[in-house]
Amino acid sequence: MLTVYGDIRSGNCLKVKWLLDRLGRDYRWVETDVLSGATRSADFLARNPAGQVPAVVLEDGRALAQSNAILGWLGEGTAFIPADAYDRARMYEWLFWEQYSHEPCIAVVRFQRLLGGKRPDEIEPRLMERGHAALGRMEAALAQANWLVGAGPTLADLALVAYTRVAHEGDFDLKPYPSVQGWVARVEDAFGIR
């Protein structure tokens, strides 16, 4: 059986869980608390030398890390990866952007506020600026379409909804982004996210 090592507080871990649940795949979830040092143990580092969650151990014992790489592996052959080569490339464009321009701001501020206990005045202002710029980019795209790519939900939507839906926990108010708010509800419905 597939084994997922993840911290339930992490959007990167949750997006893997949500896809597995949506696909009806059997898996074993091993709660791995990133704050306790569990990802720095020799046992965990043998699975994922980067010391990060999520990490997946496949049925044959091979390990796979990085949430969007795991989504790509799980999504093979599903409607969540576009058949059209250009749309598939656009999906990957959003996936790469999510990890480079969205998650490093929105998720980091959320972590610092929610789990690190930092006050708003202790947050690096540039992180807030970059987070709002990311939400602005999404708003512009979603004002033109219901989904980030194509006519239905893709892995890009799943990856980006993970931290967008809880952006308020990092003091990113979604009220100025009505298209993003509508999209969050559509993605949650499409993937059965509660």
Contact map, one row per residue, 1 for C-alpha under 8 A:
11100000000000000000000001110000000000000000000000000000011000000000000000000000000000000000000000000000000000000000000000000000000000000000000000000000000000000000000000000000000000000000000000
11110000000000000000000001110000000000000000000000000001111000000000000000000000000000000000000000000000000000000000000000000000000000000000000000000000000000000000000000000000000000000000000000
11111000000000000000000000111100000000000000000000000001111000000000000000000000000000000000000000000000000000000000000000000000000000000000000000000000000000000000000000000000000000000000000000
01111100000000000000000000111100000000000000000000000111100000000000000000000000000000000000000000000000000000000000000000000000000000000000000000000000000000000000000000000000000000000000000000
00111110000000000000000000001111000000000000000000001111000000000000000000000000000000000000000000000000000000000000000000000000000000000000000000000000000000000000000000000000000000000000000000
00011111010011000000000000001111100000000000000000001110000000000000000000000000000000000000000000000000000000000000000000000000000000000000000000000000000000000000000000000000000000000000000000
00001111110010000000000000000011110000000000000000001100000000000000000000000000000000000000000000000000000000000000000000000000000000000000000000000000000000000000000000000000000000000000000000
00000111111011000000000000000010000000000000000000000000000000000000000000000000000000000000000000000000000000000000000000000000000000000000000000000000000000000000000000000000000000000000000000
00000011111011000000000000000000000000000000000000000000000000000000000000000000000000000000000000000000000000000000000000000000000000000000000000000000000000000000000000000000000000000000000000
00000111111111000000000000000000000000000000000000000000000000000000000000000000000000000000000000000000000000000000000000000000000000000000000000000000000000000000000000000000000000000000000000
00000001111111100000000000000000000000000000000000000000000000000000000000000000000000000000000000000000001000000000000000000000000000000000000000000000000000000110000000000000000000000000000000
00000000011111110000000000000000000000000000000000001100000000000010000000000000000000000000000000000000000000000000000000000000000000000000000000000000000000100100000000000000000000000000000000
00000111111111111000000000000000000000000000000000001100000000000010000000000000000000000000000000000000000000000000000000000000000000000000000000000000000000000000000000000000000000000000000000
00000101111111111100000000000000000000000000000000000000000000000000000000000000000000000000000000000000000000000000000000000000000000000000000000000000000000000100000000000000000000000000000000
00000000001111111110000000000000000000000000000000000000000000000010001000000000000000000000000000000000000000000000000000000000000000000000000000000000000001100100000000000000000000000000000000
00000000000111111111000000000000000000000000000000000100000000000010011000000000000000000000000000000000000000000000000000000000000000000000000000000000000000000000000000000000000000000000000000
00000000000011111111100000000000000000000000000000000000000000000000000000000000000000000000000000000000000000000000000000000000000000000000000000000000000000000000000000000000000000000000000000
00000000000001111111110000000000000000000000000000000000000000000000000000000000000000000000000000000000000000000000000000000000000000000000000000000000000000000000000000000000000000000000001110
00000000000000111111111000000000000000000000000000000000000000000000001001100000000000000000000000000000000000000000000000000000000000000000000000000000000001000000000000000000000000000000001000
00000000000000011111111111100000000000000000000000000000000000000000000001000000000000000000000000000000000000000000000000000000000000000000000000000000000000000000000000000000000000000000000000
00000000000000001111111110000000000000000000000000000000000000000000000000000000000000000000000000000000000000000000000000000000000000000000000000000000000000000000000000000000000000000000000000
00000000000000000111111110000000000000000000000000000000000000000000000000000000000000000000000000000000000000000000000000000000000000000000000000000000000000000000000000000000000000000000001100
00000000000000000011111110000000000000000000000000000000000000000000000000000000000000000000000000000000000000000000000000000000000000000000000000000000000000000000000000000000000000000000000000
00000000000000000001111111000000000000000000000000000000000000000000000000000000000000000000000000000000000000000000000000000000000000000000000000000000000000000000000000000000000000000000000000
00000000000000000001111111100000000000000000000000000000000000000000000000000000000000000000000000000000000000000000000000000000000000000000000000000000000000000000000000000000000000000000000000
11000000000000000001000111110000000000000000000000000000000000000000000000000000000000000000000000000000000000000000000000000000000000000000000000000000000000000000000000000000000000000000000000
11110000000000000001000011111000000000000000000000000000000000000000000000000000000000000000000000000000000000000000000000000000000000000000000000000000000000000000000000000000000000000000000000
11110000000000000000000001111100000000000000000000000000000000000000000000000000000000000000000000000000000000000000000000000000000000000000000000000000000000000000000000000000000000000000000000
00111100000000000000000000111110000000000000000000000000000000000000000000000000000000000000000000000000000000000000000000000000000000000000000000000000000000000000000000000000000000000000000000
00111100000000000000000000011111000000000000000000000000000000000000000000000000000000000000000000000000000000000000000000000000000000000000000000000000000000000000000000000000000000000000000000
00001111000000000000000000001111100000000000000000000000000000000000000000000000000000000000000000000000000000000000000000000000000000000000000000000000000000000000000000000000000000000000000000
00001110000000000000000000000111110001100000000000001000000000000000000000000000000000000000000000000000000000000000000000000000000000000000000000000000000000000000000000000000000000000000000000
00000110000000000000000000000011111111100000000000000000000000000000000000000000000000000000000000000000000000000000000000000000000000000000000000000000000000000000000000000000000000000000000000
00000010000000000000000000000001111111100000000000011000000000000000000000000000000000000000000000000000000000000000000000000000000000000000000000000000000000000000000000000000000000000000000000
00000000000000000000000000000000111111000000000000000000000000000000000000000000000000000000000000000000000000000000000000000000000000000000000000000000000000000000000000000000000000000000000000
00000000000000000000000000000000111111000000000000000000000000000000000000000000000000000000000000000000000000000000000000000000000000000000000000000000000000000000000000000000000000000000000000
00000000000000000000000000000000111111111000000000000000000000000000000000000000000000000000000000000000000000000000000000000000000000000000000000000000000000000000000000000000000000000000000000
00000000000000000000000000000001111111111001000000000000000000000000000000000000000000000000000000000000000000000000000000000000000000000000000000000000000000000000000000000000000000000000000000
00000000000000000000000000000001110011111001100000111000000000000000000000000000000000000000000000000000000000000000000000000000000000000000000000000000000000000000000000000000000000000000000000
00000000000000000000000000000000000011111101100000100000000000000000000000000000000000000000000000000000000000000000000000000000000000000000000000000000000000000000000000000000000000000000000000
00000000000000000000000000000000000011111111100000000000000000000000000000000000000000000000000000000000000000000000000000000000000000000000000000000000000000000000000000000000000000000000000000
00000000000000000000000000000000000000011111110000000000000000000000000000000000000000000000000000000000000000000000000000000000000000000000000000000000000000000000000000000000000000000000000000
00000000000000000000000000000000000000001111111000000000000000000000000000000000000000000000000000000000000000000000000000000000000000000000000000000000000000000000000000000000000000000000000000
00000000000000000000000000000000000001111111111110100000000000000000000000000000000000000000000000000000000000000000000000000000000000000000000000000000000000000000000000000000000000000000000000
00000000000000000000000000000000000000111111111111100000000000000000000000000000000000000000000000000000000000000000000000000000000000000000000000000000000000000000000000000000000000000000000000
00000000000000000000000000000000000000000111111110000000000000000000000000000000000000000000000000000000000000000000000000000000000000000000000000000000000000000000000000000000000000000000000000
00000000000000000000000000000000000000000011111110000010100000100000000000000000000000000000000000000000000000000000000000000000000000000000000000000000000000000000000000000000000000000000000000
00000000000000000000000000000000000000000001111111110010000000111000000000000000000000000000000000000000000000000000000000000000000000000000000000000000000000000000000000000000000000000000000000
00000000000000000000000000000000000000000001111111100000000000000000000000000000000000000000000000000000000000000000000000000000000000000000000000000000000000000000000000000000000000000000000000
00000000000000000000000000000000000000000000100111110000000000000000000000000000000000000000000000000000000000000000000000000000000000000000000000000000000000000000000000000000000000000000000000
00000000000000000000000000000000000000110001100111111000000000000000000000000000000000000000000000000000000000000000000000000000000000000000000000000000000000000000000000000000000000000000000000
00000000000000000000000000000000010000100000000101111110000000001100000000000000000000000000000000000000000000000000000000000000000000000000000000000000000000000000000000000000000000000000000000
00001110000110000000000000000001010000100000000000111110000000001110000000000000000000000000000000000000000000000000000000000000000000000000000000000000000000000000000000000000000000000000000000
00011110000110010000000000000000000000000000000000011111000000001110000000000000000000000000000000000000000000000000000000000000000000000000000000000000000000000000000000000000000000000000000000
00011100000000000000000000000000000000000000001100011111100000111110000000000000000000000000000000000000000000000000000000000000000000000000000000000000000000000000000000000000000000000000000000
01111000000000000000000000000000000000000000000000000111110000111000010000000000000000000000000000000000000000000000000000000000000000000000000000000000000000000000000000000000000000000000000000
01110000000000000000000000000000000000000000001000000011111111110000000000000000000000000000000000000000000000000000000000000000000000000000000000000000000000000000000000000000000000000000000000
11100000000000000000000000000000000000000000000000000001111111110000000000000000000000000000000000000000000000000000000000000000000000000000000000000000000000000000000000000000000000000000000000
11100000000000000000000000000000000000000000000000000000111111000000000000000000000000000000000000000000000000000000000000000000000000000000000000000000000000000000000000000000000000000000000000
00000000000000000000000000000000000000000000000000000000111111000000000000000000000000000000000000000000000000000000000000000000000000000000000000000000000000000000000000000000000000000000000000
00000000000000000000000000000000000000000000000000000000111111100000000000000000000000000000000000000000000000000000000000000000000000000000000000000000000000000000000000000000000000000000000000
00000000000000000000000000000000000000000000000000000000111111110000000000000000000000000000000000000000000000000000000000000000000000000000000000000000000000000000000000000000000000000000000000
00000000000000000000000000000000000000000000001100000011110011111000000000000000000000000000000000000000000000000000000000000000000000000000000000000000000000000000000000000000000000000000000000
00000000000000000000000000000000000000000000000100000011110001111100110000000000000000000000000000000000000000000000000000000000000000000000000000000000000000000000000000000000000000000000000000
00000000000000000000000000000000000000000000000100011111000000111110110000000000000000000000000000000000000000000000000000000000000000000000000000000000000000000000000000000000000000000000000000
00000000000000000000000000000000000000000000000000011110000000011111110000000000000000000000000000000000000000000000000000000000000000000000000000000000000000000000000000000000000000000000000000
00000000000110110000000000000000000000000000000000001110000000001111111000000000000000000000000000000000000000000000000000000000000000000000000000000000000000000000000000000000000000000000000000
00000000000000000000000000000000000000000000000000000000000000000111111100000000000000000000001000000000000000000000000000000000000000000000000000000000000000100000000000000000000000000000000000
00000000000000000000000000000000000000000000000000000000000000011111111110000000000000000000000000000000000000000000000000000000000000000000000000000000000000000000000000000000000000000000000000
00000000000000010000000000000000000000000000000000000001000000011111111111000000000000000000000000000000000000000000000000000000000000000000000000000000000000000000000000000000000000000000000000
00000000000000110010000000000000000000000000000000000000000000000011111111100000000000000000000000000000000000000000000000000000000000000000000000000000001000000000000000000000000000000000000000
00000000000000000000000000000000000000000000000000000000000000000001111111110000100000000000000000000000000000000000000000000000000000000000000000000000001000000000000000000000000000000000000000
00000000000000000000000000000000000000000000000000000000000000000000111111110000000000000000000000000000000000000000000000000000000000000000000000000000000000000000000000000000000000000000000000
00000000000000000011000000000000000000000000000000000000000000000000011111110000000000000000000000000000000000000000000000000000000000000000000000000000000000000000000000000000000000000000000000
00000000000000000010000000000000000000000000000000000000000000000000001111111111100000000000000000000000000000000000000000000000000000000000000000000000001000000000000000000000000000000000000000
00000000000000000000000000000000000000000000000000000000000000000000000111111100100000000000000000000000000000000000000000000000000000000000000000000000000000000000000000000000000000000000000000
00000000000000000000000000000000000000000000000000000000000000000000000000111110100000000000000000000000000000000000000000000000000000000000000000000000000000000000000000000000000000000000000000
00000000000000000000000000000000000000000000000000000000000000000000000000111111100000000000000000000000000000000000000000000000000000000000000000000000000000000000000000000000000000000000000000
00000000000000000000000000000000000000000000000000000000000000000000000000101111111000000000000000000000000000000000000000000000000000000000000000000000010000000000000000000000000000000000000000
00000000000000000000000000000000000000000000000000000000000000000000000000100111110000000000000000000000000000000000000000000000000000000000000000000000111000000000000000000000000000000000000000
00000000000000000000000000000000000000000000000000000000000000000000000100111111111000010010000000000000000000000000000000000000000000000000000000000000011000000000000000000000000000000000000000
00000000000000000000000000000000000000000000000000000000000000000000000000000011111110110010000000000000000000000000000000000000000000000000000000000100010000000000000000000000000000000000000000
00000000000000000000000000000000000000000000000000000000000000000000000000000010111110110000000000000000000000000000000000000000000000000000000000000000000000000000000000000000000000000000000000
00000000000000000000000000000000000000000000000000000000000000000000000000000000011111110000000000000000000000000000000000000000000000000000000000000000000000000000000000000000000000000000000000
00000000000000000000000000000000000000000000000000000000000000000000000000000000011111111000000000000000000000000000000000000000000000000000000000000000000000000000000000000000000000000000000000
00000000000000000000000000000000000000000000000000000000000000000000000000000000000111111100000000000000000000000000000000000000000000000000000000000000000000000000000000000000000000000000000000
00000000000000000000000000000000000000000000000000000000000000000000000000000000011111111110000000000000000000000000000000000000000000000000000000001100000000000000000000000000000000000000000000
00000000000000000000000000000000000000000000000000000000000000000000000000000000111111111111000000000000000000000000000000000000000000000000000000000000000000000000000000000000000000000000000000
00000000000000000000000000000000000000000000000000000000000000000000000000000000000011111111100000000000000000000000000000000000000000000000000000000000000000000000000000000000000000000000000000
00000000000000000000000000000000000000000000000000000000000000000000000000000000000001111111110000000000000000000000000000000000000000000000000000001000000000000000000000000000000000000000000000
00000000000000000000000000000000000000000000000000000000000000000000000000000000110000111111111000000000000000000000000000000000000000000000000000011000011100000000000000000000000000000000000000
00000000000000000000000000000000000000000000000000000000000000000000000000000000000000011111111100000000000000000000000000000000000000000000000000000000000100000000000000000000000000000000000000
00000000000000000000000000000000000000000000000000000000000000000000000000000000000000001111111110000000000000000000000000000000000000000000000000000000000000000000000000000000000000000000000000
00000000000000000000000000000000000000000000000000000000000000000000000000000000000000000111111111000000000000000000000000000000000000000000000000010000000100000000000000000000000000000000000000
00000000000000000000000000000000000000000000000000000000000000000001000000000000000000000011111111100000000000000000000000000000000000000000000000000000001100110000000000000000000000000000000000
00000000000000000000000000000000000000000000000000000000000000000000000000000000000000000001111111110000000000000000000000000000000000000000000000000000000000000000000000000000000000000000000000
00000000000000000000000000000000000000000000000000000000000000000000000000000000000000000000111111111100000000000000000000000000000000000000000000000000000000000000000000000000000000000000000000
00000000000000000000000000000000000000000000000000000000000000000000000000000000000000000000011111111110000000000000000000000000000000000000000000000000000000110000000000000000000000000000000000
00000000000000000000000000000000000000000000000000000000000000000000000000000000000000000000001111111111000000000000000000000000000000000000000000000000000000000000000000000000000000000000000000
00000000000000000000000000000000000000000000000000000000000000000000000000000000000000000000000111111111000000000000000000000000000000000000000000000000000000000000000000000000000000000000000000
00000000000000000000000000000000000000000000000000000000000000000000000000000000000000000000000011111111100000000000000000000000011001000000000000000000000000000000000000000000000000000000000000
00000000000000000000000000000000000000000000000000000000000000000000000000000000000000000000000011111111111000000000000000000000011001100000000000000000000000010000000000000000000000000000000000
00000000000000000000000000000000000000000000000000000000000000000000000000000000000000000000000001111111111100000000000000000000000000000000000000000000000000000010000000000000000000000000000000
00000000000000000000000000000000000000000000000000000000000000000000000000000000000000000000000000111111111100000000000000000000000000000000000000000000000000000000000000000000000000000000000000
00000000000000000000000000000000000000000000000000000000000000000000000000000000000000000000000000001111111110000000000000000011011000000000000000000000000000000000000000000000000000000000000000
00000000000000000000000000000000000000000000000000000000000000000000000000000000000000000000000000000111111111000000000000000011001000000000000000000000000000000011001001010000000000000000000000
00000000001000000000000000000000000000000000000000000000000000000000000000000000000000000000000000000111111111100000000000000000000000000000000000000000000000000010001001000000000000000000000000
00000000000000000000000000000000000000000000000000000000000000000000000000000000000000000000000000000011111111110000000000000000000000000000000000000000000000000000000000000000000000000000000000
00000000000000000000000000000000000000000000000000000000000000000000000000000000000000000000000000000000111111111000000000100011000000000000000000000000000000000000000001000000000000000000000000
00000000000000000000000000000000000000000000000000000000000000000000000000000000000000000000000000000000011111111110000000000000000000000000000000000000000000000000001111100000000000000000000000
00000000000000000000000000000000000000000000000000000000000000000000000000000000000000000000000000000000001111111111000000000000000000000000000000000000000000000000000001000000000000000000000000
00000000000000000000000000000000000000000000000000000000000000000000000000000000000000000000000000000000000111111111110000100000000000000000000000000000000000000000000001000000000000000000000000
00000000000000000000000000000000000000000000000000000000000000000000000000000000000000000000000000000000000011111111111100000000000000000000000000000000000000000000000011000000000000000000000000
00000000000000000000000000000000000000000000000000000000000000000000000000000000000000000000000000000000000001111111110000000000000000000000000000000000000000000000000011000000000000000000000000
00000000000000000000000000000000000000000000000000000000000000000000000000000000000000000000000000000000000001111111100000000000000000000000000000000000000000000000000000000000000000000000000000
00000000000000000000000000000000000000000000000000000000000000000000000000000000000000000000000000000000000000111111110000000000000000000000000000000000000000000000000000000000000000000000000000
00000000000000000000000000000000000000000000000000000000000000000000000000000000000000000000000000000000000000011111111000000000000000000000000000000000000000000000000000000000000000000000000000
00000000000000000000000000000000000000000000000000000000000000000000000000000000000000000000000000000000000000011101111101100000000000000000000000000000000000000000000000000000000000000000000000
00000000000000000000000000000000000000000000000000000000000000000000000000000000000000000000000000000000000000001000111111100000000000000000000000000000000000000000000000000000000000000000000000
00000000000000000000000000000000000000000000000000000000000000000000000000000000000000000000000000000000000000001000011111100000000000000000000000000000000000000000000000100000000000000000000000
00000000000000000000000000000000000000000000000000000000000000000000000000000000000000000000000000000000000000000000001111100000000000000000000000000000000000000000000000000000000000000000000000
00000000000000000000000000000000000000000000000000000000000000000000000000000000000000000000000000000000000000000000011111110000000000000000000000000000000000000000000000000000000000000000000000
00000000000000000000000000000000000000000000000000000000000000000000000000000000000000000000000000000000000010010000011111111011000000000000000000000000000000000000000000000000000000000000000000
00000000000000000000000000000000000000000000000000000000000000000000000000000000000000000000000000000000000000000000000001111111000000000000000000000000000000000000000000000000000000000000000000
00000000000000000000000000000000000000000000000000000000000000000000000000000000000000000000000000000000000000000000000000111111100000000000000000000000000000000000000000000000000000000000000000
00000000000000000000000000000000000000000000000000000000000000000000000000000000000000000000000000000000000000000000000000011111110000000000000000000000000000000000000000000000000000000000000000
00000000000000000000000000000000000000000000000000000000000000000000000000000000000000000000000000000000110010000000000000111111111000000000000000000000000000000000000000000000000000000000000000
00000000000000000000000000000000000000000000000000000000000000000000000000000000000000000000000000000000110010000000000000111111111100000000000000000000000000000000000000010000000000000000000000
00000000000000000000000000000000000000000000000000000000000000000000000000000000000000000000000000000000000000000000000000001111111110000000000000000000000000000000000000000000000000000000000000
00000000000000000000000000000000000000000000000000000000000000000000000000000000000000000000000000001100100000000000000000000111111111000000000000000000000000000000000000000000000000000000000000
00000000000000000000000000000000000000000000000000000000000000000000000000000000000000000000000000001100110000000000000000000011111111100000000000000000000000000000000000010000000000000000000000
00000000000000000000000000000000000000000000000000000000000000000000000000000000000000000000000000000000000000000000000000000001111111110000000000000000000000000000000000010000000000000000000000
00000000000000000000000000000000000000000000000000000000000000000000000000000000000000000000000000000000000000000000000000000000111111111000000000000000000000000000000000000000000000000000000000
00000000000000000000000000000000000000000000000000000000000000000000000000000000000000000000000000001100000000000000000000000000011111111100000000000000000000000000000000000000000000000000000000
00000000000000000000000000000000000000000000000000000000000000000000000000000000000000000000000000000100000000000000000000000000001111111110000000000000000000000000000000000000100100000000000000
00000000000000000000000000000000000000000000000000000000000000000000000000000000000000000000000000000000000000000000000000000000000111111111000000000000000000000000000000000000100000000000000000
00000000000000000000000000000000000000000000000000000000000000000000000000000000000000000000000000000000000000000000000000000000000011111111100000000000000000000000000000000000000000000000000000
00000000000000000000000000000000000000000000000000000000000000000000000000000000000000000000000000000000000000000000000000000000000001111111110000000000000000000000000000000000000100000000000000
00000000000000000000000000000000000000000000000000000000000000000000000000000000000000000000000000000000000000000000000000000000000000111111111000000000000000000000000000000000111100000000000000
00000000000000000000000000000000000000000000000000000000000000000000000000000000000000000000000000000000000000000000000000000000000000011111111100000000000000000000000000000000000000000000000000
00000000000000000000000000000000000000000000000000000000000000000000000000000000000000000000000000000000000000000000000000000000000000001111111110010000000000000000000000000000000000000000000000
00000000000000000000000000000000000000000000000000000000000000000000000000000000000000000000000000000000000000000000000000000000000000000111111111110000000000000000000000000000001100100000000000
00000000000000000000000000000000000000000000000000000000000000000000000000000000000000000000000000000000000000000000000000000000000000000011111111000000000000000000000000000000001000000000000000
00000000000000000000000000000000000000000000000000000000000000000000000000000000000000000000000000000000000000000000000000000000000000000001111111000000000000000000000000000000000000000000000000
00000000000000000000000000000000000000000000000000000000000000000000000000000000000000000000000000000000000000000000000000000000000000000000111111110000000000000000000000000000000000000000000000
00000000000000000000000000000000000000000000000000000000000000000000000000000000000000000000000000000000000000000000000000000000000000000000011111110011000000000000000000000000000000100000000000
00000000000000000000000000000000000000000000000000000000000000000000000000000000000000000000000000000000000000000000000000000000000000000000010011111111110010000000000000000000000000100000000000
00000000000000000000000000000000000000000000000000000000000000000000000000000000000000000010010000000000000000000000000000000000000000000000110011111100110110000000000000000000000000000000000000
00000000000000000000000000000000000000000000000000000000000000000000000000000000000000100110000000000000000000000000000000000000000000000000000000111111110100000000000000000000000000000000000000
00000000000000000000000000000000000000000000000000000000000000000000000000000000010000100000000000000000000000000000000000000000000000000000000000111111100000000000000000000000000000000000000000
00000000000000000000000000000000000000000000000000000000000000000000000000000000000000000000000000000000000000000000000000000000000000000000000001101111100000000000000000000000000000000000000000
00000000000000000000000000000000000000000000000000000000000000000000000000000000000000000000000000000000000000000000000000000000000000000000000001101111110000000000000000000000000000000000000000
00000000000000000000000000000000000000000000000000000000000000000000000000000001000000000000000000000000000000000000000000000000000000000000000000111111111111000000000000000000000000000010010000
00000000000000000000000000000000000000000000000000000000000000000000000000000011110000000010000000000000000000000000000000000000000000000000000000111001111111000000000000000000000000000000000000
00000000000000000000000000000000000000000000000000000000000000000000001100100001100000000010001000000000000000000000000000000000000000000000000000000000111111100000000000000000000000000000000000
00000000000000000000000000000000000000000000000000000000000000000000000000000000000000000011011000000000000000000000000000000000000000000000000000011000111111110000000000000000000000000000000000
00000000000000000000000000000000000000000000000000000000000000000000000000000000000000000000000000000000000000000000000000000000000000000000000000110000111111111000000000000000000000000010000000
00000000000000100010000000000000000000000000000000000000000000000000000000000000000000000000000000000000000000000000000000000000000000000000000000000000111111111100000000000000000000000010001000
00000000000100100000000000000000000000000000000000000000000000000001000000000000000000000000001001000000000000000000000000000000000000000000000000000000001111111100000000000000000000000000000000
00000000000000000000000000000000000000000000000000000000000000000000000000000000000000000000001001000100000000000000000000000000000000000000000000000000000111111111000000000000000000000000000000
00000000000000000000000000000000000000000000000000000000000000000000000000000000000000000000000000000000000000000000000000000000000000000000000000000000000011111111100000000000000000010011000000
00000000001101100000000000000000000000000000000000000000000000000000000000000000000000000000000000000000000000000000000000000000000000000000000000000000000001111111110000000000000000000000000000
00000000001000000000000000000000000000000000000000000000000000000000000000000000000000000000000000000010011000000000000000000000000000000000000000000000000000011111111000000000000000000000000000
00000000000000000000000000000000000000000000000000000000000000000000000000000000000000000000000000000000010000000000000000000000000000000000000000000000000000011111111000000000000000010000000000
00000000000000000000000000000000000000000000000000000000000000000000000000000000000000000000000000000000000000000000000000000000000000000000000000000000000000001111111100000000000000010000000000
00000000000000000000000000000000000000000000000000000000000000000000000000000000000000000000000000000000000000000000000000000000000000000000000000000000000000000111111111000000000000000000000000
00000000000000000000000000000000000000000000000000000000000000000000000000000000000000000000000000000000011001000000000000000000000000000000000000000000000000000011111111111100000000000000000000
00000000000000000000000000000000000000000000000000000000000000000000000000000000000000000000000000000000000001000000000000000000000000000000000000000000000000000000111111111100000000000000000000
00000000000000000000000000000000000000000000000000000000000000000000000000000000000000000000000000000000000001001100000000000000000000000000000000000000000000000000011111110000000000000000000000
00000000000000000000000000000000000000000000000000000000000000000000000000000000000000000000000000000000011011111100000000000000000000000000000000000000000000000000011111110000000000000000000000
00000000000000000000000000000000000000000000000000000000000000000000000000000000000000000000000000000000000001000000000100000000000000000000000000000000000000000000001111111000000000000000000000
00000000000000000000000000000000000000000000000000000000000000000000000000000000000000000000000000000000010000000000000000000001001100000000000000000000000000000000001111111100000000000000000000
00000000000000000000000000000000000000000000000000000000000000000000000000000000000000000000000000000000000000000000000000000000000000000000000000000000000000000000001100111111000000000000000000
00000000000000000000000000000000000000000000000000000000000000000000000000000000000000000000000000000000000000000000000000000000000000000000000000000000000000000000001100011111110110000000000000
00000000000000000000000000000000000000000000000000000000000000000000000000000000000000000000000000000000000000000000000000000000000000000000000000000000000000000000000000001111110010000000000000
00000000000000000000000000000000000000000000000000000000000000000000000000000000000000000000000000000000000000000000000000000000000000000000000000000000000000000000000000001111110000000000000000
00000000000000000000000000000000000000000000000000000000000000000000000000000000000000000000000000000000000000000000000000000000000000110010000000000000000000000000000000000111111110000000000000
00000000000000000000000000000000000000000000000000000000000000000000000000000000000000000000000000000000000000000000000000000000000000000010000000000000000000000000000000000111111111000000000000
00000000000000000000000000000000000000000000000000000000000000000000000000000000000000000000000000000000000000000000000000000000000000000010011000000000000000000000000000000000111111100000000000
00000000000000000000000000000000000000000000000000000000000000000000000000000000000000000000000000000000000000000000000000000000000000100110010000000000000000000000000000000100111111110000000000
00000000000000000000000000000000000000000000000000000000000000000000000000000000000000000000000000000000000000000000000000000000000000000000000000000000000000000000000000000110111111111000000000
00000000000000000000000000000000000000000000000000000000000000000000000000000000000000000000000000000000000000000000000000000000000000000000000000000000000000000000000000000000011111111100000000
00000000000000000000000000000000000000000000000000000000000000000000000000000000000000000000000000000000000000000000000000000000000000000000010001100000000000000000000000000000001111111110000000
00000000000000000000000000000000000000000000000000000000000000000000000000000000000000000000000000000000000000000000000000000000000000000000000000000000000000001001100000000000000111111111000000
00000000000000000000000000000000000000000000000000000000000000000000000000000000000000000000000000000000000000000000000000000000000000000000000000000000000000000000000000000000000011111111100000
00000000000000000000000000000000000000000000000000000000000000000000000000000000000000000000000000000000000000000000000000000000000000000000000000000000000000000000000000000000000001111111110000
00000000000000000000000000000000000000000000000000000000000000000000000000000000000000000000000000000000000000000000000000000000000000000000000000000000100011001000000000000000000000111111111010
00000000000000000000000000000000000000000000000000000000000000000000000000000000000000000000000000000000000000000000000000000000000000000000000000000000000000001000000000000000000000011111111111
00000000000000000000000000000000000000000000000000000000000000000000000000000000000000000000000000000000000000000000000000000000000000000000000000000000000000000000000000000000000000001111111110
00000000000000000000000000000000000000000000000000000000000000000000000000000000000000000000000000000000000000000000000000000000000000000000000000000000100000000000000000000000000000000111111110
00000000000000000110010000000000000000000000000000000000000000000000000000000000000000000000000000000000000000000000000000000000000000000000000000000000000001000000000000000000000000000011111110
00000000000000000100010000000000000000000000000000000000000000000000000000000000000000000000000000000000000000000000000000000000000000000000000000000000000000000000000000000000000000000001111111
00000000000000000100000000000000000000000000000000000000000000000000000000000000000000000000000000000000000000000000000000000000000000000000000000000000000000000000000000000000000000000011111111
00000000000000000000000000000000000000000000000000000000000000000000000000000000000000000000000000000000000000000000000000000000000000000000000000000000000000000000000000000000000000000001000111
